[in-house]
C-alpha cells in the first residue's frame, strides 16, 4: 500500500546553513496534505505571525483559526474547516453534539487572509485563550491535519508528555 507521495522541505533555517526537518508531507493515496515540524516564530506587536514557508501554499489565500485542544490556536485549511463544520452539523443532527457546543465552535472560528509576507493576524480572543502575548515567541507546529500555534512553554510540556507516552514505561 502506497501512503506517501512527495516530501517537501522547509528552508526556514537555510540562512543558518542547516536544512529544517521535513515540514510537510503529502499523502499520495488521498491527495491531502499533512503538516509536520515545529517552528519558532515571533508574534508581532499587531498580533501577526509569519507562517512557515512550507505551510503557506496550503493555507493561502485564506485559512481559519479556532480554539484548539490543550489551549493552542488551530489553523485550518479551507478543506479542513469545511470538514469540521460539516462534521459538527451532522453530529447535531444525530444528537451526538449539543447546539451549544456547535455555537461555541462556530462563534470562535475566524477566517483570516494570509498577507503578501505570509503572515496571519491572530485575534485577541484566541491569543488570550492560548496564552499568547504580543511581541513574544510562539511555536507554529504541524499536527498532521492542521497547524497549531502554541505558547512555547505549554508546547514543550505537551510535547514532552506525548513523547513519554510514546516511549512507554520500562
C-alpha positions in Angstrom: 0.0 0.0 0.0 1.4 3.4 -1.0 0.9 6.1 1.6 3.4 8.9 0.9 3.7 10.8 -2.3 6.1 13.8 -2.3 8.0 15.3 0.6 8.8 19.0 0.8 11.5 20.6 2.9 11.2 23.9 4.6 14.0 26.5 4.1 13.2 28.4 7.3 16.8 27.8 8.6 18.6 27.9 5.3 20.4 31.0 6.4 21.9 29.1 9.2 23.2 26.5 6.8 21.2 23.7 8.2 18.1 22.4 6.4 14.9 22.3 8.6 13.4 18.9 9.3 10.6 17.8 6.9 7.9 20.3 7.3 5.2 19.0 5.0 4.3 15.6 3.6 1.7 14.9 1.1 -0.4 11.8 1.3 -0.1 10.0 -2.0 -3.2 8.0 -1.8 -5.7 10.6 -0.6 -4.0 13.6 -2.0 -4.4 15.5 1.2 -1.6 17.5 2.8 -0.4 16.8 6.3 1.6 19.3 8.3 4.6 18.3 10.4 7.5 20.0 12.2 7.8 22.8 14.8 8.9 26.3 14.0 9.7 29.2 16.4 8.1 32.5 15.3 7.6 35.9 16.8 4.1 37.3 17.4 4.5 40.9 16.4 3.0 44.0 18.3 0.0 43.8 16.0 -0.8 40.1 16.7 0.6 38.8 13.4 2.9 35.8 12.8 4.6 34.6 9.7 3.7 31.1 8.7 6.5 28.7 7.9 7.2 28.8 4.1 6.3 25.1 3.7 2.9 25.6 5.3 1.9 28.6 3.2 0.8 27.1 -0.1 -2.0 25.0 1.5 -3.1 27.9 3.8 -3.2 30.7 1.2 -5.1 32.8 0.3 -7.2 32.3 3.4 -7.4 29.9 6.4 -9.4 29.5 9.6 -8.4 30.0 13.2 -10.1 28.1 16.0 -9.8 27.2 19.7 -7.5 24.2 19.7 -7.2 21.4 22.2 -4.8 21.8 25.1 -5.1 25.6 24.8 -3.5 26.2 21.4 -4.8 28.0 18.3 -5.7 25.7 15.4 -5.0 26.9 11.9 -7.2 25.0 9.4 -7.1 24.9 5.6 -10.4 25.7 3.9 -11.0 22.0 3.3 -10.3 21.1 6.9 -12.6 23.9 8.1 -15.4 22.7 5.8 -14.9 19.1 7.1 -15.1 20.3 10.8 -18.2 22.4 10.1 -20.0 19.5 8.2 -19.0 17.0 10.9 -20.3 19.3 13.7 -23.6 19.8 11.8 -24.0 16.1 11.3 -23.3 15.4 15.0 -26.0 17.9 16.0 -28.5 16.2 13.6 -27.6 12.7 15.1 -27.9 14.1 18.7 -24.1 13.5 19.3 -23.4 17.2 19.9 -25.4 19.8 21.6 -26.3 23.0 19.7 -24.5 25.0 22.5 -21.3 23.2 21.6 -21.9 23.8 17.9 -22.4 27.5 18.5 -19.3 27.7 20.7 -17.3 26.1 18.0 -18.6 28.2 15.2 -18.5 31.5 17.1 -14.9 31.1 18.0 -13.7 30.3 14.5 -12.3 33.2 12.4 -11.5 33.4 8.7 -8.1 35.1 8.1 -6.2 36.1 5.0 -2.6 35.3 4.5 -0.8 38.6 3.6 1.9 39.0 1.0 4.6 38.3 3.6 2.9 35.0 4.6 1.5 36.4 7.9 -1.8 35.9 9.6 -3.4 38.0 12.3 -4.2 36.1 15.5 -7.4 37.5 17.0 -7.2 38.9 20.6 -9.7 36.4 21.9 -7.7 33.4 20.5 -4.4 34.9 21.8 -5.9 35.1 25.3 -7.3 31.6 25.1 -3.8 30.2 24.2 -1.8 32.5 26.5 0.0 34.2 23.6 1.5 37.6 24.3 2.1 40.3 21.8 5.7 40.7 20.8 6.7 37.3 22.1 7.9 33.9 20.8 5.4 31.3 19.7 5.7 27.8 18.3 4.0 27.1 15.0 3.6 23.3 14.9 2.3 20.8 12.4 -0.3 18.4 13.7 -0.9 16.3 10.5 -4.4 17.7 9.5 -3.9 21.2 11.0 -1.3 23.7 12.1 -1.2 24.7 15.8 0.1 28.0 17.4 1.4 27.5 20.9 2.9 29.3 23.9 6.4 27.8 23.9 6.4 26.5 27.5 3.0 24.9 27.0 4.1 23.3 23.7 7.2 21.9 25.4 5.2 20.4 28.3 2.6 18.8 25.9 5.3 17.6 23.5 7.4 16.1 26.3 4.4 14.4 27.8 3.4 12.9 24.4 7.0 11.7 23.8 7.0 10.0 27.2 3.7 8.2 26.4 5.1 7.1 23.0 8.3 5.8 24.7 6.2 3.8 27.2 7.3 2.7 30.6 10.3 0.4 31.3 
